[in-house]
Amino acid sequence: MPSILLSLWLSVTDPSNVVYIESEEQFNDSLRKVQDESLPAVFYFTAVWCGPCRLLSPIIGQLSEKYPHVTTYKIDIDKEGLGSALSKLNVHAVPTLHFFQNGKKASEVIGADVQRLKDTMEALYK
């Protein structure tokens, strides 16, 4: 019974179009796929210790449900091996969000600016 509750909880708290990046290889593959296939995507750079990130996470979840055609990639900057990918993208603060449209980075939001995040999603992905 507990495993059923866990799966139910995960399905409610974890929309299927949020992908957790676990390695530099997975990150590079995801970025390449978004660019090569011109897919709409959000790369959400976060950290467990980051208070503003914890504030933003449920909002990211809600937005991923509102825009199901947009894949959100959640990247914990403290994962081992992601340093070179982060420096290549000039990610120096969390939360940072990169918005991709037509295979290219179309916008960026640094910090927990909820209204700007919502406005950017609306402008790019409605």
C-alpha positions in Angstrom: 0.0 0.0 0.0 2.7 2.6 0.8 4.3 2.2 -2.7 0.9 3.0 -4.2 0.6 6.1 -2.1 4.2 7.1 -3.1 3.4 6.7 -6.9 0.2 8.7 -6.4 2.1 11.4 -4.6 4.9 11.5 -7.3 2.4 11.7 -10.1 0.7 14.7 -8.3 3.9 16.5 -7.3 6.0 15.6 -10.3 4.5 16.4 -13.7 5.8 14.1 -16.4 7.2 16.9 -18.5 9.7 17.8 -15.8 13.0 15.9 -16.5 15.6 15.7 -13.8 19.1 16.0 -15.2 21.5 13.6 -13.4 24.7 13.9 -15.4 26.7 16.2 -17.8 26.1 13.6 -20.6 22.3 13.7 -20.0 22.4 17.5 -19.9 24.4 17.7 -23.2 22.1 15.2 -24.8 19.0 17.1 -23.7 20.4 20.5 -24.9 21.4 19.0 -28.2 18.0 17.4 -28.7 16.2 20.8 -27.9 18.5 22.6 -30.4 18.5 20.0 -33.2 14.7 19.3 -33.0 13.8 23.0 -32.3 11.8 22.0 -29.3 10.3 24.4 -26.8 12.0 23.9 -23.4 13.0 25.5 -20.1 16.3 24.7 -18.4 15.8 25.3 -14.7 19.1 25.6 -12.8 18.6 25.1 -9.1 20.2 23.9 -5.9 18.9 22.1 -2.8 20.2 24.7 -0.5 18.7 27.6 -2.4 15.7 29.2 -0.7 14.4 31.1 -3.7 14.7 27.9 -5.7 12.4 26.1 -3.2 9.9 29.0 -3.6 10.0 28.7 -7.4 9.8 24.9 -7.7 6.0 24.5 -7.2 5.4 27.4 -9.6 7.6 25.6 -12.2 5.5 22.5 -11.7 2.2 24.4 -12.2 3.6 26.1 -15.4 4.8 22.7 -16.7 1.2 21.5 -16.4 -0.2 24.7 -18.0 2.2 24.3 -21.0 2.4 20.5 -21.4 4.1 20.9 -24.9 7.2 22.5 -23.2 9.7 20.2 -21.5 11.2 21.5 -18.3 14.7 20.3 -17.5 15.6 20.6 -13.8 19.3 20.8 -13.2 20.8 20.7 -9.7 24.0 22.7 -10.1 25.7 20.8 -7.4 25.5 17.5 -9.3 29.0 16.2 -9.9 30.3 16.8 -13.4 28.0 19.6 -14.4 30.6 22.4 -13.8 31.8 22.7 -17.4 28.2 22.7 -18.8 27.3 25.5 -16.3 30.3 27.6 -17.2 29.7 27.1 -20.9 26.1 28.5 -20.4 27.3 31.3 -18.0 25.1 30.1 -15.2 26.5 31.8 -12.1 23.5 32.1 -9.9 20.4 30.1 -8.9 17.6 30.1 -9.7 18.4 30.7 -13.4 16.0 29.7 -16.2 16.9 29.5 -19.9 13.9 29.4 -22.2 14.4 27.8 -25.6 12.2 28.4 -28.7 12.9 27.1 -32.2 16.2 25.5 -31.0 17.7 28.7 -29.7 17.8 30.4 -26.3 15.0 33.0 -26.5 15.1 34.4 -22.9 16.6 34.1 -19.5 15.3 34.8 -16.0 17.8 35.0 -13.1 16.3 35.0 -9.6 12.9 34.1 -8.2 10.9 36.7 -10.2 7.6 34.8 -10.4 5.8 37.4 -12.5 8.6 37.6 -15.0 8.7 33.8 -15.2 5.0 33.6 -15.9 5.1 36.5 -18.4 8.0 34.9 -20.3 6.2 31.5 -20.4 3.1 33.2 -21.7 4.9 35.2 -24.3 6.9 32.3 -25.7 4.7 29.2 -25.3 1.0 30.2 -25.3 
